[in-house]
Amino acid sequence: MPTVQFRFYEELNDHLPIARRKCGFAHAFDGAPAIKDVIEALGVPHTEIDLILVDGKSVRFSHRLRGGERVAVYPMFERFDIRTLHRLRPKPLRRTRFVADVHLGKLARSLRLLGFDTLYSAQVDDAELVAISARDRRIVLTRDLGLPTDRLKVTIFKGEDGVPRDAEAHGFWLTHVRADRILELGAKENFWAMGDTGPCGPCSEIFYDHGPGIAGGAPGSAEEEGDRYVEIWNLVFTQYDRAPDGTLTPLPSRTSRAMRLTISANCRPHRARTG
């Protein structure tokens, strides 16, 4: 029976069993099915997918699997332009838009200057913020979640295979959490790539610690699949372009990296759930 190697990214992992999240796994099938059918059989809705790469090349939902391929499946892209690849629908799934809480006027102005669609009013209460987010699919920016920093764990890329440690992210986090709350992990956990070639770079994740009363270990440990630590945010820095021979060339712009760090420094972003 033919098999393929699947890897799902970011929020698509929510639809998978714990053992298959954030890692590659083999899947066997009969015949030569369309890739859309196989993905949905795994429990992932095709309506939440923005890009599929098979052996590093973008394909459409109708692409048929033969066996032996490596398949990477991505959700909605926020800031990375994939128009040169096969989008799976004529328009982007999501347009990145924000609604800022009443105490974030300065951040709202900065986002607008950078070209982001950002709503802000000093007269909006919490209930109206949630209603706007749900109605317009806007990301809520606020400092009012009340998450104590001693309950947060953050991860950074420790450096591996000739790629340097993410010292910038480490220095940034030192200004927000204690040093013992920062974990340095390898490429499997903290280096993002679109495929075998193309944009890639380190990432930094934020976890909430429910405390020792809940089973599970820290991110990167053998017990990480427990429920004690829950990922609440992931910062991806598309810093390099990987050539077919594995060479990494720094990308000319680091705007995405700086922008995401600015946002995380000013607020705790989240999306309102709508059912």
Secondary structure, DSSP 4 states (H G I P E B T S, - for coil): --EEEEEE-GGGGGGS-GGGTTS-EEEE-SS--BHHHHHHHTT--GGG--EEEETTEE--TTPBP-SS-EEEEE---SS---TTS--SSSS-S---EEEE-TT-HHHHHHHHHTT-EEEE-TT--HHHHHHHHHHHTPEEE-STT---GGGEEEEEE--BTTBPP-HHHHHHHHTTS-GGGEEEE-HHHHEEESSSSEEEEEEEEEEEE--TTS----TTSTTTTSSSEEEEEEEE---EEE-TTS-EEE-S--HHHHHHHHHHHH---B-----
